[in-house]
């Protein structure tokens, strides 16, 4: 992992827990896996505990790690470092994405609730129109009761969000996910729907699909045009899910948007999304930051303890599963 991940995720408390379970060599941490020192450590490693900044574990790296049995990731997606070669060797792969899903789901819920009231956009209006409050009438209906939220992607985050919305009992929740189990969606409080059917009914459209070739620009000009005029788009997933040029045009025409992720990141300095009063931009902060990231470390260390005890992993990643996961 890189230095930032190490300092943020592994305090003395986590290191004490690590040492209680595993025999650590010297150096304990590697930032690359090609130097002679790193290769000496790989030669004796049974488990890699990884996080942001982990190099790709390709055939060359794995050839230097003949005893490697597990890669336990203390962050979310493993796409950046886990290759087919890892699965070819039947090496256990786990992720701490469940821990990361919590702050994202909470942030998204807040964005939806603010979106019902159009709060971020009315806050922008308040700076411009200071004489009276008549501008409040320009943003459409300002209530959360009886509204419809469309959740695209019944993922770790999407599923949590559906359950959070169910518990609030404010809105109807339509779930768009062609690979989700219908019974699971219904049990969480959602109603399965197709994207074409759901979009015209969306008061809020929130995206939680993985960034895959099949999902790139899944929300384009046609999809944005299908939304009601008062709708709010929330994206806390990946910027590549939305066609940025189409989004800029739609927001310039009045679509409201809460964007924690964009394509690219950051946006070019001349993007109209920076200045439109109906757009709220945040710098990719929905996921685990600071002390929140230690919850992912804790989950990875639990996976290590379970591995050492011969227990099954809590969140294993398979080759097939990775095809439809972030």
C-alpha angles and dihedrals in degrees: 000000000000125000093258093056092046095052094043099044108031115056121165088275093059092042091053090052091047093051091050090061108030139043106238124205130201122300096030094196130048125193093187135022105213107070121096090251093052091046091053089055092046090054091064100033122117096172134029116205103201140183140159112339098030111151119238114280098223131161092277093054093044092050087062091052106057093161098048111131106161142028109197112190118209092197138048124274118034093195093102096062112012113088134181087264089068092055091043087061092049090238114167112247123192134175136207091212091122090065091048091050092067100068092040092053091047093048090048093049089053090049091051093049091048088045092056088058092037085231100157091050096044087051088059090047090051090062092053103039108045103155099075143346099252089113089076088079093062097072101063128234114003105201138095097207115105095002127137124238118193113206114196108200124027089216130141088285097035092051092050090049093052090053092047091052091047091054091052091051092208107117145027109251121211116191123206113195123126094199100044120108108252093218091054092050092051093045089054091053101261135121117226113237142161120251092242092053096043103046098069089052097048120119085171126018113196123184125218104152122126121257102255132145087256093054099044109125091353085152106058138147094297094049093047091048090054092061119097115259092252096049126127122216115209119190119182094144118068131327092225091070089074129056100237096205090051090046093052090052093047093048091047086056092052110277112145116227138183107196124185091161131038141172109271109021113245101023119236111277091247096054111129089221089080094062106030110111091216093061128079115196125192126179101249095286103139094093129070115309131171113336091003089071091063089070087065090050089052091052092049090050090050088054089051092051091049091049091051090050093049093248124141118264119262096218111019120176119216130193091248093046092052090059090071101026133085 
